[in-house]
């Protein structure tokens, strides 16, 4: 009895290709990887849904802005001396 490799390998390759957007999002540690997985599961069977999920996985994450606090610097443990005095 000879083991056929094609009936095992081809479905695994197709499954990997189907979930490629989710795999890319997970490897890149995207913050929206759960959304990409959901999109991939629900609309991945359409060409548009799969392509959109892949696009979301490949696009860079938006840069997070550094928010300034409204507290004076002295309250954050930093003392500021006035060089004009």
Legacy VTK file of the C-alpha trace (Angstrom):
# vtk DataFile Version 3.0
C-alpha trace
ASCII
DATASET POLYDATA
POINTS 85 float
0.000 0.000 0.000
1.573 3.253 -1.134
0.693 6.495 0.644
-0.633 9.179 -1.656
0.855 12.557 -0.778
-1.282 14.741 -3.045
-4.613 14.173 -1.201
-2.939 15.405 1.997
-0.665 18.174 0.722
-3.031 19.924 -1.693
-5.810 20.604 0.867
-3.198 21.833 3.370
-1.728 24.199 0.778
-5.184 25.489 -0.151
-6.092 25.992 3.499
-2.819 27.857 4.080
-3.476 30.036 1.033
-7.027 30.739 2.236
-5.788 31.878 5.656
-2.733 33.718 4.307
-4.071 37.178 5.350
-4.634 35.921 8.906
-1.201 34.292 9.032
0.483 37.495 7.821
-1.437 39.587 10.385
-0.425 37.205 13.189
3.234 37.179 12.170
3.303 40.978 11.930
1.517 41.272 15.316
-1.133 43.550 13.892
-3.482 45.019 16.479
-6.396 44.245 14.139
-5.562 40.566 13.636
-8.876 39.430 15.168
-10.762 41.634 12.709
-8.706 40.273 9.831
-9.444 36.707 10.986
-13.168 37.483 11.167
-13.127 39.097 7.735
-11.150 36.155 6.379
-13.614 33.629 7.858
-16.800 35.411 6.778
-15.841 36.931 3.422
-12.633 35.136 2.499
-14.495 32.837 0.125
-15.135 35.854 -2.105
-12.218 37.229 -4.049
-12.988 40.736 -2.795
-13.123 39.709 0.883
-9.886 37.732 0.665
-8.081 40.540 -1.186
-9.322 43.135 1.325
-8.188 40.983 4.261
-4.784 40.574 2.600
-4.564 44.326 2.028
-5.402 45.016 5.689
-2.746 42.524 6.775
-0.065 44.042 4.543
-0.703 47.731 5.204
1.392 49.282 7.967
-0.319 50.019 11.256
-1.128 53.680 11.802
1.441 55.472 13.933
0.269 56.057 17.444
0.527 59.643 18.509
2.401 60.423 21.676
-0.133 62.183 23.833
1.107 64.952 26.059
-0.153 65.048 29.603
-1.626 68.207 30.993
0.300 67.884 34.244
3.169 70.265 34.911
6.597 68.663 34.731
7.177 69.038 38.470
4.300 66.660 39.191
5.851 63.971 36.996
8.962 63.771 39.177
11.043 66.130 37.040
12.294 69.375 38.416
12.855 72.221 35.992
15.207 75.040 36.811
14.794 78.388 35.130
18.114 79.205 33.404
17.172 82.922 33.296
17.505 83.409 37.077
LINES 1 86
85 0 1 2 3 4 5 6 7 8 9 10 11 12 13 14 15 16 17 18 19 20 21 22 23 24 25 26 27 28 29 30 31 32 33 34 35 36 37 38 39 40 41 42 43 44 45 46 47 48 49 50 51 52 53 54 55 56 57 58 59 60 61 62 63 64 65 66 67 68 69 70 71 72 73 74 75 76 77 78 79 80 81 82 83 84
